Amino acid sequence: MLSKRLVVIIIIFEEQKSDYFLLLQSEKTGGIVHSLLNKAKNAELKEKLQQFSLQLLHLKIHFTAAGLFNIDRTLYFTVGQKN
């Protein structure tokens, strides 16, 4: 029984690492868009970059298991609890 829990925790941990990496990359995207926005000379391009920047600002990225529950650090504690 303990080994099954350990396997599940390891799988969740590995998944969490990749999710965290994606979150870091999404945060970098905002900075890149702002750099491009400051350098853009074309009015249409500036408008599109501004719209994209606002979307990134308001978009909160989170991962779920088919929409049933969030896959985050709280999942560790739920899986790791003893009955």
C-alpha positions in Angstrom: 0.0 0.0 0.0 2.8 2.4 0.9 4.6 1.8 -2.4 1.5 2.6 -4.4 1.2 6.0 -2.6 4.9 6.7 -3.1 4.5 6.0 -6.9 1.5 8.4 -7.0 3.4 11.1 -5.2 6.4 10.8 -7.5 4.1 11.0 -10.5 2.4 14.1 -9.2 5.7 15.6 -8.2 7.1 15.1 -11.8 3.9 16.6 -13.3 4.1 19.6 -10.9 7.7 20.3 -12.0 6.6 20.6 -15.7 3.6 22.7 -14.7 5.8 25.1 -12.8 8.1 25.4 -15.7 5.2 26.3 -18.0 4.1 28.9 -15.5 7.6 30.5 -15.4 7.6 30.6 -19.2 4.2 32.2 -19.4 5.5 34.9 -17.0 8.5 35.6 -19.2 6.2 35.9 -22.2 4.6 39.1 -20.7 8.1 40.7 -20.4 8.9 39.8 -24.0 5.7 41.3 -25.2 6.3 44.5 -23.3 9.8 44.8 -24.8 8.4 44.3 -28.3 5.6 46.8 -27.5 8.2 49.5 -26.6 10.1 48.9 -29.8 7.2 48.6 -32.2 6.7 51.5 -34.6 3.7 50.1 -36.6 0.4 51.3 -35.0 -1.5 48.1 -35.9 1.3 45.9 -34.4 1.3 48.1 -31.2 -2.4 47.6 -30.9 -2.2 43.8 -31.3 0.7 43.6 -28.8 -1.3 45.7 -26.3 -4.3 43.4 -26.6 -2.1 40.3 -26.2 -0.4 41.9 -23.2 -3.7 42.6 -21.5 -4.8 39.0 -22.2 -1.6 37.7 -20.5 -2.2 40.0 -17.6 -5.7 38.8 -16.9 -5.2 35.1 -17.8 -4.4 33.0 -14.7 -2.9 29.7 -15.8 -3.8 26.7 -13.7 -3.9 23.0 -14.4 -6.7 20.6 -13.7 -7.5 17.0 -14.0 -10.2 17.1 -16.6 -11.7 20.1 -14.8 -12.5 17.9 -11.7 -9.8 19.3 -9.4 -6.8 21.6 -9.5 -3.4 20.0 -9.9 -1.2 22.0 -7.5 0.8 21.6 -4.3 -2.4 21.0 -2.2 -2.8 17.8 -4.1 0.3 16.4 -2.4 -1.2 16.8 1.0 -4.5 15.2 -0.1 -2.8 12.2 -1.6 -0.3 11.9 1.3 -2.9 11.9 4.1 -3.3 8.7 6.0 -6.8 7.1 6.4 
